[in-house]
């Protein structure tokens, strides 16, 4: 995977919005695999607020029940993945899509970018699906695409983005 930090650092320029990471067309088995990966390979927090997070373990049964429950009886909880100074949050919005968000101000150099890319690659490999980093709530416009099955890693340059926006 080759990229030039100077060509893609624009993706993380602070603009008041988060950056989202999506995996689409997932099912409950994909969520199970993701939870296993996160519980086994990453430092995570799981809970309602940062004051009552349970460290290093996602309650898999609770998360899956919440995702498949059609009632408002259960409390929403957040999964936070801690990559040194980077916090990636995952909210249990849908059983057919996985969404993470990151604060772009935490990505200041190629070092932090490499951590995000490694995270995305591990998920793509585990789920055998492509994974996309986008602007906040902008699934249709991937800025970074990683697909470990097809051995694809694409980083949108600012020039490419401007060209796409014009069309």
Backbone as CSV, one residue per row, in Angstrom:
resi,resn,N_x,N_y,N_z,CA_x,CA_y,CA_z,C_x,C_y,C_z
1,UNK,0.849,-1.167,0.000,0.000,0.000,0.000,0.897,1.234,0.000
2,UNK,0.713,2.042,-1.013,1.531,3.234,-1.130,0.631,4.457,-1.156
3,UNK,1.001,5.451,-0.368,0.306,6.719,-0.395,1.258,7.788,0.101
4,UNK,0.928,9.005,-0.237,1.723,10.146,0.184,0.883,10.953,1.173
5,UNK,1.354,11.055,2.413,0.615,11.768,3.459,0.236,13.179,3.005
6,UNK,1.138,13.850,2.338,0.861,15.223,1.905,-0.292,15.302,0.910
7,UNK,-0.533,14.222,0.157,-1.635,14.205,-0.805,-2.981,13.926,-0.155
8,UNK,-2.982,13.306,1.033,-4.261,12.913,1.623,-4.542,13.506,3.003
9,UNK,-3.610,14.284,3.528,-3.849,14.844,4.861,-5.043,15.791,4.877
10,UNK,-5.431,16.316,3.719,-6.604,17.186,3.624,-7.864,16.498,4.157
11,UNK,-7.914,15.175,4.072,-9.081,14.412,4.538,-9.341,14.669,6.017
12,UNK,-8.283,14.947,6.762,-8.397,15.091,8.213,-8.291,16.545,8.685
13,UNK,-8.364,17.475,7.751,-8.366,18.879,8.152,-9.657,19.156,8.920
14,UNK,-9.542,19.727,10.116,-10.736,19.976,10.937,-11.720,20.918,10.233
15,UNK,-12.980,20.512,10.216,-14.035,21.323,9.617,-15.300,21.293,10.472
16,UNK,-15.152,20.823,11.716,-16.297,20.744,12.608,-17.085,19.450,12.487
17,UNK,-16.742,18.612,11.537,-17.458,17.355,11.324,-16.551,16.176,11.667
18,UNK,-17.175,15.067,12.017,-16.448,13.828,12.252,-16.131,13.175,10.915
19,UNK,-15.335,12.131,10.941,-15.148,11.260,9.791,-15.778,9.930,10.179
20,UNK,-16.501,9.354,9.246,-17.172,8.081,9.500,-16.445,6.955,8.773
21,UNK,-16.537,5.772,9.357,-16.028,4.556,8.741,-17.207,3.605,8.647
22,UNK,-17.479,3.115,7.438,-18.647,2.270,7.206,-18.269,0.906,6.658
23,UNK,-19.037,-0.089,7.078,-19.077,-1.386,6.425,-20.552,-1.627,6.160
24,UNK,-20.921,-1.787,4.904,-22.326,-1.947,4.545,-22.625,-3.408,4.225
25,UNK,-23.898,-3.688,4.064,-24.364,-5.036,3.719,-23.858,-6.079,4.714
26,UNK,-24.029,-5.774,5.984,-23.616,-6.721,7.017,-24.843,-7.394,7.613
27,UNK,-24.588,-8.426,8.386,-25.659,-9.138,9.087,-25.197,-9.409,10.521
28,UNK,-26.011,-10.096,11.261,-25.699,-10.360,12.669,-24.414,-11.171,12.805
29,UNK,-24.166,-12.093,11.886,-22.907,-12.861,11.955,-21.686,-11.953,11.784
30,UNK,-21.797,-10.943,10.924,-20.705,-9.980,10.772,-20.497,-9.211,12.072
31,UNK,-21.579,-8.811,12.712,-21.468,-8.124,14.010,-20.789,-9.018,15.043
32,UNK,-21.151,-10.305,15.061,-20.519,-11.252,15.997,-19.013,-11.305,15.742
33,UNK,-18.625,-11.420,14.467,-17.201,-11.467,14.114,-16.490,-10.178,14.507
34,UNK,-17.147,-9.043,14.272,-16.555,-7.764,14.637,-16.358,-7.675,16.146
35,UNK,-17.360,-8.024,16.905,-17.259,-7.952,18.370,-16.141,-8.860,18.871
36,UNK,-16.045,-10.056,18.310,-14.950,-10.962,18.697,-13.594,-10.332,18.398
37,UNK,-13.454,-9.740,17.203,-12.196,-9.095,16.837,-11.875,-7.949,17.798
38,UNK,-12.836,-7.091,18.041,-12.600,-5.951,18.931,-12.250,-6.405,20.336
39,UNK,-12.983,-7.393,20.853,-12.716,-7.886,22.207,-11.340,-8.543,22.330
40,UNK,-10.883,-9.167,21.261,-9.628,-9.921,21.325,-8.391,-9.133,20.915
41,UNK,-8.549,-8.107,20.080,-7.385,-7.457,19.490,-7.188,-5.990,19.874
42,UNK,-8.180,-5.367,20.495,-8.108,-3.934,20.727,-8.440,-3.588,22.170
43,UNK,-7.977,-2.434,22.588,-8.387,-1.876,23.867,-9.717,-1.178,23.610
44,UNK,-10.749,-1.607,24.296,-12.073,-1.035,24.056,-12.728,-0.647,25.369
45,UNK,-13.712,0.212,25.236,-14.614,0.537,26.336,-16.029,0.364,25.819
46,UNK,-16.918,-0.072,26.676,-18.298,-0.317,26.287,-19.201,0.174,27.398
47,UNK,-20.130,1.037,27.083,-21.039,1.523,28.106,-21.931,2.639,27.606
48,UNK,-22.691,3.201,28.548,-23.654,4.247,28.225,-22.961,5.600,28.131
49,UNK,-22.112,5.903,29.089,-21.365,7.157,29.088,-19.936,6.854,29.472
50,UNK,-19.055,7.815,29.297,-17.662,7.571,29.638,-17.459,7.386,31.139
51,UNK,-18.468,7.693,31.938,-18.344,7.542,33.388,-18.620,6.117,33.862
52,UNK,-19.308,5.334,33.052,-19.583,3.965,33.485,-19.235,2.932,32.419
53,UNK,-18.191,3.235,31.651,-17.713,2.264,30.678,-17.142,1.042,31.384
54,UNK,-17.368,-0.114,30.789,-16.726,-1.349,31.211,-15.488,-1.481,30.335
55,UNK,-14.322,-1.598,30.934,-13.090,-1.640,30.156,-12.864,-2.988,29.478
56,UNK,-12.341,-2.916,28.269,-11.790,-4.059,27.540,-12.745,-5.189,27.226
57,UNK,-14.043,-4.942,27.211,-14.948,-6.018,26.822,-16.293,-5.459,26.378
58,UNK,-16.718,-5.900,25.228,-18.071,-5.609,24.767,-18.945,-6.753,25.244
59,UNK,-20.053,-6.440,25.855,-21.026,-7.465,26.239,-21.723,-7.896,24.946
60,UNK,-21.228,-8.974,24.367,-21.687,-9.430,23.058,-23.187,-9.730,23.048
61,UNK,-23.667,-10.399,24.082,-25.096,-10.725,24.127,-25.949,-9.462,24.158
62,UNK,-25.534,-8.491,24.970,-26.277,-7.235,25.058,-26.268,-6.515,23.707
63,UNK,-25.101,-6.413,23.105,-24.976,-5.705,21.828,-25.834,-6.352,20.750
64,UNK,-25.783,-7.666,20.651,-26.572,-8.360,19.625,-28.064,-8.249,19.906
65,UNK,-28.441,-8.331,21.161,-29.850,-8.177,21.508,-30.327,-6.762,21.173
66,UNK,-29.500,-5.771,21.481,-29.853,-4.391,21.174,-30.024,-4.201,19.662
67,UNK,-29.097,-4.759,18.885,-29.159,-4.609,17.430,-30.396,-5.268,16.822
68,UNK,-30.824,-6.376,17.381,-31.937,-7.117,16.793,-33.266,-6.832,17.473
69,UNK,-33.234,-6.116,18.584,-34.454,-5.786,19.309,-35.210,-4.692,18.572
70,UNK,-36.476,-4.804,18.529,-37.293,-3.785,17.874,-38.061,-2.950,18.903
71,UNK,-37.594,-2.961,20.137,-38.245,-2.181,21.186,-37.295,-1.103,21.681
72,UNK,-37.815,-0.156,22.409,-36.988,0.894,22.998,-36.688,0.591,24.461
73,UNK,-36.756,-0.665,24.844,-36.573,-1.065,26.230,-35.108,-1.054,26.674
74,UNK,-34.197,-1.170,25.725,-32.778,-1.292,26.069,-32.068,0.047,25.933
75,UNK,-31.085,0.242,26.769,-30.295,1.459,26.773,-29.220,1.393,25.682
76,UNK,-29.077,2.467,24.923,-28.042,2.525,23.899,-26.670,2.608,24.559
77,UNK,-25.722,1.860,24.038,-24.360,1.878,24.563,-23.391,2.146,23.417
78,UNK,-22.253,2.688,23.772,-21.222,3.025,22.791,-20.022,2.103,22.971
79,UNK,-19.450,1.713,21.845,-18.193,0.977,21.835,-17.122,1.987,21.452
80,UNK,-16.101,2.135,22.283,-14.976,3.008,21.960,-13.719,2.161,21.847
81,UNK,-13.061,2.288,20.714,-11.813,1.578,20.469,-10.693,2.589,20.691
82,UNK,-9.745,2.242,21.541,-8.680,3.152,21.916,-7.393,2.745,21.183
83,UNK,-6.945,3.608,20.292,-5.684,3.389,19.567,-4.715,4.486,20.008
84,UNK,-4.103,4.290,21.155,-3.222,5.297,21.741,-4.005,6.593,21.956
85,UNK,-3.697,7.653,21.182,-4.390,8.934,21.353,-5.602,9.090,20.443
86,UNK,-5.974,8.048,19.744,-7.116,8.090,18.835,-8.250,7.280,19.457
87,UNK,-9.452,7.852,19.447,-10.634,7.133,19.919,-11.578,6.975,18.736
88,UNK,-11.916,5.724,18.450,-12.862,5.412,17.384,-14.130,4.918,18.073
89,UNK,-15.252,5.578,17.794,-16.517,5.197,18.419,-17.385,4.419,17.453
90,UNK,-18.071,3.438,17.992,-19.022,2.652,17.218,-20.349,2.683,17.968
91,UNK,-21.402,3.012,17.242,-22.736,3.063,17.821,-23.563,1.935,17.213
92,UNK,-24.373,1.339,17.999,-25.163,0.197,17.555,-26.449,0.692,16.887
93,UNK,-26.300,1.273,15.693,-27.439,1.859,14.989,-28.266,0.832,14.226
94,UNK,-27.602,-0.121,13.576,-28.309,-0.998,12.643,-27.620,-2.352,12.572
95,UNK,-28.428,-3.406,12.403,-27.838,-4.728,12.244,-27.359,-4.968,10.811
96,UNK,-27.660,-4.039,9.873,-27.257,-4.234,8.475,-26.106,-3.315,8.051
97,UNK,-25.612,-2.515,8.998,-24.518,-1.602,8.703,-23.714,-1.372,9.977
98,UNK,-22.406,-1.277,9.810,-21.523,-0.955,10.932,-20.972,0.438,10.665
99,UNK,-21.067,1.291,11.674,-20.581,2.661,11.526,-19.711,3.037,12.720
100,UNK,-18.543,3.552,12.393,-17.623,4.106,13.381,-17.498,5.595,13.100
101,UNK,-17.075,6.357,14.102,-16.709,7.741,13.826,-15.418,8.083,14.550
102,UNK,-14.688,9.018,13.942,-13.439,9.498,14.527,-13.405,11.015,14.422
103,UNK,-12.690,11.610,15.336,-12.475,13.055,15.320,-11.235,13.313,14.464
104,UNK,-11.374,14.051,13.357,-10.221,14.251,12.472,-9.064,14.995,13.134
105,UNK,-9.338,15.736,14.209,-8.243,16.455,14.874,-7.266,15.502,15.547
106,UNK,-7.662,14.240,15.712,-6.771,13.249,16.320,-5.799,12.644,15.307
107,UNK,-6.002,12.917,14.024,-5.146,12.382,12.967,-4.263,13.532,12.478
108,UNK,-3.071,13.623,13.060,-2.188,14.767,12.817,-1.004,14.447,11.917
109,UNK,-0.764,13.159,11.680,0.415,12.782,10.906,0.201,11.412,10.285
110,UNK,1.188,11.009,9.526,1.159,9.690,8.900,1.112,8.578,9.954
111,UNK,1.691,8.831,11.112,1.691,7.834,12.190,0.267,7.491,12.611
112,UNK,-0.556,8.517,12.856,-1.948,8.268,13.255,-2.742,7.677,12.091
113,UNK,-2.479,8.159,10.881,-3.156,7.594,9.715,-2.875,6.102,9.610
114,UNK,-1.623,5.709,9.821,-1.275,4.283,9.742,-2.061,3.453,10.746
115,UNK,-2.336,4.011,11.917,-3.147,3.298,12.919,-4.579,3.109,12.427
116,UNK,-5.127,4.144,11.804,-6.489,4.052,11.256,-6.527,3.026,10.122
117,UNK,-5.528,3.072,9.243,-5.473,2.124,8.124,-5.336,0.696,8.642
118,UNK,-4.489,0.466,9.626,-4.332,-0.879,10.196,-5.643,-1.356,10.804
119,UNK,-6.348,-0.467,11.491,-7.654,-0.797,12.061,-8.631,-1.193,10.955
120,UNK,-8.711,-0.387,9.910,-9.623,-0.669,8.803,-9.261,-1.981,8.111
121,UNK,-7.961,-2.213,7.909,-7.523,-3.454,7.257,-7.897,-4.676,8.086
122,UNK,-7.737,-4.593,9.399,-8.054,-5.753,10.238,-9.545,-6.086,10.173
123,UNK,-10.368,-5.067,10.111,-11.816,-5.313,10.022,-12.185,-5.849,8.650
124,UNK,-11.634,-5.264,7.599,-11.912,-5.752,6.250,-11.507,-7.214,6.105
125,UNK,-10.354,-7.541,6.643,-9.872,-8.928,6.575,-10.780,-9.861,7.373
126,UNK,-11.161,-9.460,8.582,-11.996,-10.308,9.441,-13.384,-10.525,8.840
127,UNK,-13.984,-9.458,8.322,-15.347,-9.561,7.795,-15.393,-9.927,6.314
128,UNK,-14.216,-9.846,5.663,-14.123,-10.142,4.234,-15.034,-9.220,3.422
129,UNK,-14.988,-7.929,3.808,-15.811,-6.909,3.161,-14.999,-5.623,3.014
130,UNK,-15.366,-4.803,2.028,-14.710,-3.492,1.926,-15.148,-2.585,3.074
131,UNK,-14.282,-1.636,3.401,-14.546,-0.678,4.467,-14.164,0.700,3.935
132,UNK,-14.970,1.713,4.283,-14.817,3.041,3.705,-14.730,4.107,4.793
133,UNK,-13.809,5.039,4.630,-13.766,6.232,5.466,-14.359,7.362,4.639
134,UNK,-15.302,8.096,5.233,-16.004,9.155,4.523,-16.090,10.403,5.401
135,UNK,-16.602,11.463,4.823,-17.003,12.592,5.639,-18.199,12.166,6.476
136,UNK,-18.542,12.962,7.455,-19.649,12.613,8.341,-20.948,12.475,7.554
137,UNK,-21.603,11.321,7.725,-22.890,11.007,7.076,-22.834,11.104,5.553
138,UNK,-21.719,10.739,4.971,-21.552,10.874,3.523,-21.081,9.562,2.905
139,UNK,-21.874,8.522,3.059,-21.513,7.185,2.569,-21.242,7.132,1.077
140,UNK,-21.857,8.018,0.335,-21.763,7.960,-1.126,-20.438,8.489,-1.669
141,UNK,-19.588,9.021,-0.792,-18.360,9.668,-1.248,-17.176,9.168,-0.425
142,UNK,-16.692,7.938,-0.710,-15.570,7.402,0.069,-14.275,8.186,-0.159
143,UNK,-13.629,8.507,0.945,-12.343,9.198,0.891,-11.190,8.200,0.944
144,UNK,-11.396,7.141,1.701,-10.435,6.034,1.774,-11.225,4.744,1.655
145,UNK,-10.768,3.855,0.801,-11.397,2.545,0.616,-10.342,1.480,0.855
146,UNK,-10.679,0.526,1.709,-9.809,-0.621,1.971,-10.630,-1.887,1.727
147,UNK,-10.100,-2.783,0.917,-10.748,-4.077,0.683,-9.650,-5.137,0.671
148,UNK,-9.503,-5.817,1.774,-8.447,-6.818,1.911,-8.686,-8.031,1.020
149,UNK,-9.927,-8.352,0.687,-10.218,-9.486,-0.180,-9.709,-9.214,-1.591
150,UNK,-9.963,-8.017,-2.093,-9.537,-7.641,-3.441,-8.174,-6.958,-3.468
151,UNK,-7.551,-6.823,-2.305,-6.251,-6.151,-2.176,-6.299,-4.722,-2.728
152,UNK,-7.339,-3.983,-2.309,-7.534,-2.607,-2.746,-7.310,-1.666,-1.575
153,UNK,-6.535,-0.626,-1.821,-6.381,0.473,-0.873,-6.343,1.743,-1.720
154,UNK,-7.411,2.522,-1.634,-7.486,3.740,-2.435,-7.656,4.942,-1.516
155,UNK,-6.843,5.968,-1.752,-6.858,7.196,-0.979,-7.176,8.332,-1.939
156,UNK,-8.289,8.993,-1.727,-8.707,10.069,-2.603,-7.846,11.310,-2.360
157,UNK,-7.244,11.823,-3.420,-6.483,13.072,-3.293,-7.468,14.234,-3.377
158,UNK,-7.020,15.393,-2.957,-7.880,16.574,-3.019,-8.252,16.890,-4.465
159,UNK,-7.305,16.733,-5.375,-7.582,16.983,-6.796,-8.668,16.030,-7.312
160,UNK,-8.586,14.758,-6.929,-9.627,13.797,-7.330,-10.976,14.164,-6.735
161,UNK,-10.977,14.606,-5.489,-12.224,14.983,-4.838,-12.866,16.181,-5.545
162,UNK,-12.067,17.189,-5.865,-12.586,18.365,-6.552,-13.188,17.965,-7.889
163,UNK,-12.495,17.097,-8.600,-12.986,16.625,-9.905,-14.321,15.882,-9.750
164,UNK,-14.428,15.019,-8.726,-15.677,14.285,-8.470,-16.805,15.243,-8.090
165,UNK,-16.485,16.218,-7.240,-17.510,17.167,-6.802,-18.061,17.980,-7.979
166,UNK,-17.212,18.246,-8.955,-17.652,19.010,-10.118,-18.594,18.208,-10.997
167,UNK,-18.439,16.887,-10.995,-19.307,16.046,-11.812,-20.425,15.595,-10.959
